[in-house]
Amino acid sequence: MEIGLQFIFQNTHPNLSDADMMRRETEIALIAEDVGMDFLLLPEHHFDPNYSMMPDNLQWLSYLAGKTNRIKLGTGAIILPWHDNPTRLAEKIAMLQVLLGDRFMLGFGRGLAREEYRAFGVDMNTARERFDQSAEIILDILETGIAEYDTPHFKQSRTTVTPKPEHGYRDRGFLSVAMTPDSGVAAANLGATMMSFVQLPWADHDAAVNAWRSRFKELHPNKLPGAPVFSDFTYCHKDAKVAEKVAREYLSKYYMSVIRHYDFDGSHWGETKGYQAYQAGASAIKEIGLDAACEGFVQNQAWGTPEQIIEKWSARAAVTGDLRPAMAVSYAGMPFDLVKDSLKLIGSEVAPVLRKLGGAEAQSAVA
């Protein structure tokens, strides 16, 4: 296994400005390299610092490119429907190729928050179409260095992209967020490695991975799908009781921020094209209640002592095969001293053990 971090950039810290919070999160990224983590993933979110503030993950990765030497840096993910010019994105990606080489991990996503869609003036009903078209356009530009396209949502007369991309990603591997069966199919259609967040009992995630792998192998029989990336929210401490107390406090706070930001208990999902699969989850939350849903979320994450975290990820890998954990260690206003201690313990006692679980498919992971 490759072991990485998923950043959130959630500023619910008391008396901490957005600027100071961003600088503190950057310190965590630098510590991640120091303690031996293999990669970092950066989200894209706008307008809601109480959930996540990362309006330009490519810009932040460019900064980290000059501050780090070894660790891989990735977009987890660029939300394609929020960008109206695929050529500009392809140019930025080409720039990061120059700066990072094989240390750069490319990841795409579709986005879920209707408030972010509303603020950008993008009809959420067009999200799937925009994602599919933009992803194919960007992948083509990175293969050829030429931008020329005419689709229902994007148009570009023939032009050359400079600096010319050094390589494309269709054969090298890239990531695509897959939180629903439709998104899993979309990732497989593109030839992308699945990237997801742990929310449900692992059996449900395993079924999603199997569906993605099956579709991937059907469409790309001569290509390895790579080890899927799964992000969960963790806290590591040598004392199991302390680990549980801290994890429960901050995981519960994070879960409630997710419900609020995404309107996950709303009724609009069934009426939004391309997002109908989320309505079942929203209805389930209403049926069982927020407290029970929150408890389920807490139980499904990997937290505890180093041994407990290793046991949980080992059990997941025993069921699903090669995985790449992308652990979120800083969220919901968790004090940074706790974050740092947890990360250092993961780096010294968890990651070295989990790395030994990888197999041949894991070795073909996205660069």
Secondary structure, DSSP 8 states (H G I E B T S, - for coil): ---EEE-------TT--HHHHHHHHHHHHHHHHHTT--EEEE--EEEETTTEEES-HHHHHHHHHHH-SS-EEEES-EEGGG-S-HHHHHHHHHHHHHHHGGGEE-EEE----HHHHHHHT--GGGHHHHHHHHHHHHHHHHHHSEEEEE-SS-EEEEEE-SS--S--STTT--EEE--SHHHHHHHHHHT-EEEEE--S-HHHHHHHHHHHHHHHHHH-TTS-----EEEEE--B-SSHHHHHHHHHHHHHHHHHHHHHHHTTTSS-GGGSTT-THHHHHHHHHHHH-HHHHHHHHHHHS--BSHHHHHHHHHHHHHHH-S-EEEEE-S-TT--HHHHHHHHHHIIIIIHHHHHTT--HHHHT---
